[in-house]
Amino acid sequence: MGISRLLVLLALSLAACGDKDDSSADGTACDGGSCECTATNCACASSVECDITCNTDGGNCGVDCDADSTCAVDCSTSADCAVECSDAASCDVTCAPGSDCAVECANAGGCEVDCADASLCAVTCPATGCTVHNCDMLSGTCAVTCGGGAPSDLTGTEITCP
């Protein structure tokens, strides 16, 4: 196989990360690696590692992290952010200051969320393996639920479902 053909294959595989449609009219699929989500709905494929940056020009961003994936989602420039972390997936989410941020990871293998002064940060965690940073529960801007009715531990603005 010639060098030029290898370069073409490499370019095609890198381009697929940010441009592949996930059967949603405005979605972007990430098959692994670093991906930029420029649509309102994006997805990380099953059983891969995705590093997704939401770049929606201040618009809303929704990300589905499929089963068994490892998903890092940066919503720090999105107006609102919604992340669905599927069965046995591991998610790490950063919200934007002043945004509404919702993270659903009740069936996930692990979940870490930085509420980052979001105006509303709602996180549904599994019974164990979940940590939420910069969560001000006293002001009512942050709500964390641990699965199975497990109690959460609160230390300052950090909440864990042990």
Phi, psi and omega in degrees: 000129183285161180300318182297323179292321176298319179295322178295316178297319178297315180298319179295319181291324177290322180292330182297331183301313185263351187245355185283131179279137180258032180073004173261141185302328181237029184259162176227132178258143177242120180265017178125158180083198180272128182225148176252126179263111179253003179254175179277344177226128180226165180216145171256126184296161179295143170062029176228168175259128179235138174241097189255127174252121177280120180231075186252024180052046178082004178275190180275153180223129176237133182230131173254122176258107186292169185308139176063015178270161171246118194233120171252123184236122178254106179256020190295349177244011181263146177295313178222152184220134176228124181237129176249114181256108188285183183309128175061012175278161176239126185235142176230114189237135174244122181269169179261142174302136178079001183266170167262125185231123180235125181234121179251110179221036183299328181254009184285162176282337178185155184207134175227129184228134172251108182290336171046048179062032174296147179290333174213124180230111181243122184232127173253118187253162167289172181298330179222161174081033182224132177228134179238123181258156177054047182249113180261087182292332182292329180278349180083009180269356184222136178224127179234131177239127176267137182300154177065018180072014180296143178285150176261156174255132180244124174229103184065244178249021177247129181240135177233147168253099191295000000 
